[in-house]
Structures are given as structure tokens and as C-alpha cells.
Amino acid sequence: MHFVTISILVCCSLGLSWANEWGYPDLDNNKDAPFPDWGGLCDSGKRQSPINLAAKWSLRGKFDALKFQKYRYVQKNLEMVNNGHSIQIDDFDDVLVMEGGGLAHEYELEQIHLHWWSEHTINSVRYPLEVHIVHRNKLYPNMTIATNFKDGIVVLGVLFHVSNTPNDGIASLIQELEELEGLHTYAGSLTTPSCAEAVIWIVFTETLPVTLEQVEQFKEIEYSNGKQLHNNFRNLQSINNRAVVLVELDDNRSGAAAGRTASLGLILILGLAAQKFVL
């Protein structure tokens, strides 16, 4: 079985839902374009995302390994939509659940979407691509209700670094991610309106490879007729004295074994998008 790269998403037939009520500055045409005011909590909130994740300012912590249920299952009927702000993947065949890693509850996978360039920065470095894997606390019946609670949502952020070799899919990801070095976690918000401050962020410090040519394919996505979405990342927000924890994963085995447990789950999640397009 061969898995195509995640970049093939932009080459396929996508549902399109234009959304013009808010947007991003066109930095390609004006690198100094100001970021627009989105209003409401997006402008007034004190726990907004994304932020710069700086190792030297982070607290240190140790959590159990993240655990993923049913992420090995092939998803045959995924839906991909260009919502005018990103490419979103949802409508999973199975209930996919994440737990562990310091989380007090089980979280169900809701959707996956992408940002180009990355929204979070690590030690002030911005990466060419960031994937957000959005989970809802199973205590709450839907995302609308979950956004009212500080533990309502967990988002895994996976960043991609520039590589000269194209990302060939799951097989090569497994080879690249034999061990997970660590992750940052902090309390924050959705990075798009309504910017609800209901998110536990888990941003992995280990990055995955992608070529600039692959990233350029995402930039061809249109947010309106004839207008391309050249970038869809939010500007960095103030930390406002929030605790940012640099986590070492530990499940009472060796550090490498714990890392592989979390890495495998990440690989399986990212593979969901590719599994619809088995060659």
C-alpha cells in the first residue's frame, strides 16, 4: 500500500465554501500590510493564540505519552473543503480518540486543517507549514458547546521544515520520526474567529520535512473567485504571563519508546488525509 503526500490535497477536487467576513493580509503584494482587526474576543482576549514558543522561557514538565485510539483504521470517506480560509479535512468513518499526555479527559478528533506559513513560531523561527489537528473533549456534545469551556478543545500543532526532498508520505515520516524530542503545551485560543479561549495547545518541537514547491501548491487555493490565499497565518499574540511548558514525554519505559508512541500517533493522524488517495 502506498500513501501519497499530504500536498496532494490541493490537487484534488475540493468542496468550496467562500467566507469573506474575515481574512488575512496579502503579504505577497504588501509585506507591511497590517493584520486586520477581527473584533470581539480576537482583539480583547488575554489568552490568544498563536504565540512564540521559546525554550529558554518555558517551564519544564514530564507527562505520560499521548495515546491514540483507532488512528490505524483506514478512513475511506473523508471530506475535504476549501472553506475560504484553509483546507479542512473531516467526516471520519470512525470515532478517533486521543488521551494521556497530561490530559484529564478523552478528546475526539473533529477536523484537520493547514496553515501556510506556520502560525506558531519556535524560538522566533517561523516554519513554512503548520497542520492543526483539532480534538473536542468528549464531555461536550459538539464544538459549539466545547468552546465555552477552558478544557473544551485540544489542538495538536505539527510544524514542517524546509527540505530538498519531497515528503513522500507515511513510510518516510516513520523513518524521519523514530523519536519525538518534546513538545510545548499552553492554554490558548482558536486562531480564527471567534478566537474562543477554550484550547489546550500541544505543539510538537519535532518538525517534519516539506519542500517549498509543495507549500507553493497550497498558495494556489482561492479564497474568492480569482483571488488566491497566499498565506493564512495569524500574527503572534502576547503571552500575558501564561505558563508555557516544555514537556518530556514519559510512559515508564525508555524516553525513546515513549517518543515513538507519540510519534506513531502523529504519523497516523497525518496519514488520514493521504489514506483516501491510495494508489
Summary of the structure (lengths in Angstrom):
residues: 279
radius of gyration: 17.7
end to end distance: 7.3
largest distance: 54.1
contacts: 889
relative contact order: 0.25
helix: 19%
strand: 29%
